[in-house]
Every structure is written in structure tokens, then in C-alpha cells.
Amino acid sequence: MRIRVRRTGGFAGIERRAEVDTAARPDAERWRTLAERALASGHPAPPPGVPDGFRYEITVDGRTVYAADPRLTEEQRELISRVLKEGA
């Protein structure tokens, strides 16, 4: 499973991207569960955010949803954090 996150917005407006391929990871099942839950609560188009808040594009195996601060679900927040931390 390929999970890609693109973060835009924020005070400085700096874009950040990262991607994780879970295929060979020992924790792939946890990533899959987290990704499915994050996608299920995502929006088909970018939702309104708050001034200087972050907006996110989450793509899992070609399916893309959108989310924005401060209305991230717990699963979205965890997935985004993990991908931006561990992804390349």
C-alpha cells in the first residue's frame, strides 16, 4: 500500500510532501487499518479550514481525500503524523 500526504497552508505557507510504501513493513496491517479509517472520514474536495491552518491531501493507492485543521479525526492526525515523520 502506498500512502502519500501533502500538507499545505500554515503560517509560512510551506508545502510538505511525504510517501510511505507499507508493502514490506512488519506493521503493514496497522498502516492499512489507519489508512482505511482516515480515508473513510475524509472529504472528496478540500474542506474549509481556519486562517493559517494546515490543509491535507491524503492519497492511498490512488484514492484521494482531503482534510483540514482543526477538524482532523484521530486516525487522520495519526496517519498524517506518521507519514510525514517516516516518509521520504
C-alpha positions, 0 to 999 in steps of 0.5 A: 500500500502506498500512502502519500500526504501533502500538507499545505497552508500554515503560517509560512505557507510551506508545502510538505510532501511525504510517501510511505510504501507499507508493502514490506513493513512488519506493521503493514496491517496497522498502516492499512487499518489507519489508512482505511479509517482516515480515508473513510472520514475524509472529504472528496474536495478540500474542506474549509479550514481556519486562517493559517491552518494546515490543509491535507491531501491524503492519497492511498493507492490512488484514492484521494481525500482531503482534510483540514485543521482543526477538524482532523479525526484521530486516525487522520492526525495519526496517519498524517503524523506518521507519514510525514515523520517516516516518509521520504 
